[in-house]
Amino acid sequence: MDKETLLAHREHWGEEPDQACHDLRRLTPDEASLYDALRCDRFQERLRLEQERIGYHHLLAQLGLAPYPSQPHPFPPVFSRTNLHASAG
């Protein structure tokens, strides 16, 4: 998660009862910086944001996939009835 996403979803912040404090070695520098800020309670004490609470439109925008309002969505549903029947054979 990035800092922008975290700050954009303040209304969904909660509290982590069992906050992790160990080092994570596979994070990008930006992710590591945010993780350190969370461990040090720089935003809020024991801050938690569940990824399920992040809005789908925010996700698409961050990925650069947000469609323009006048255009149909660029991707069909992954599990439409057509897709399910076509792959069942």
Buried (B, 14 or more C-beta within 10 A) or exposed (E): BEBEBBEBBEEBBEEBEEEEEEEEEEEEEEBBEBBEBBBEEEBEEEBBBEEEEBEEEBEBEBEEEBEEEEEEEEEEEEEEEEEEEEEEE
